[in-house]
Amino acid sequence: MDDKKLTKRRQSVLDFIKAYNKLHGISPSYEALAKGFKMKSRSNMHKIVMTLVELGYLEYTKRKFYSVKVVEKDL
């Protein structure tokens, strides 16, 4: 499996972040993401978010709460 492609899970997380941001006006925390996907560990969600950052779908500022931003890509 190619680690650098947008899997169904990664797409779901990206869609969740977009919807949460639109609804609340801020990005979700790792805790909110984990709860949204019924995960017990925030670290697993952190890995997915960092992969989306590496793939260029998200931007992230270290040590800043609610700093995940969706990058709008031209299709």
N, C-alpha and C positions, 0 to 999 in steps of 0.2 A: 504494500500500500504506500502510495506517495504521501509523505507528511506535509507537503506543501500545497495540497489542493483543498478546495472548499468542500468539505464533507457535509452530509445532511445535518449533523450535530453542530458543526461550525456555522452553517447557514441559519439554523434555528437560534443559536446564540446571537448572531448578528441581527436577526429580525427582532428578537426580544429586546436587545439594546435600543434599536431604533424606536420600537413601540413604547418602551418605558420612557425614553427621552421625550418623545412627543407628548405622552400623557402627563409626565411629572415635571418636565422642563430641565431635568438633570439626568446624568447617566446613573445607572444602577450600581450599587455597591456589589462586591463579590458575594456578600451574604444574600442580597436580594436575587442575584443571578442563581446562586446555588439553590435557594428556596424555590425559585421559579422552575427549576429543572429537577427538583426533588433529590438533590445531591446532599450528602452529609458533609462533604469536605469542600471548603472554599478553594483549597489548593488545586483541585482538579479544574475548577472553573478558571482559576488564574492561568493555568497552562493553556486552556482554550483561547482565552483573551490574548495572551502573549503571542500565540500562533497567528491569530487574526491581525495583530499589530505587524508581525513579521511579513505576512502576506499583503499588507498594505490596505486592509479593510478598515482598520481602526488606527487612531493616534492616541498616544498615552503619555502623560506627564508623570514622572516618578515622584513619589512622596506627596501626591496631591489627591485629596479625596474627590471622587466624582469627575475624574479627569479624562475618562475614555470618550473619545469623539469618533463618530462614524465618518469615514472618508468617502465622499461621493465620487464614484468612478464613472467616467463616461463609457458607455457600452457601445 
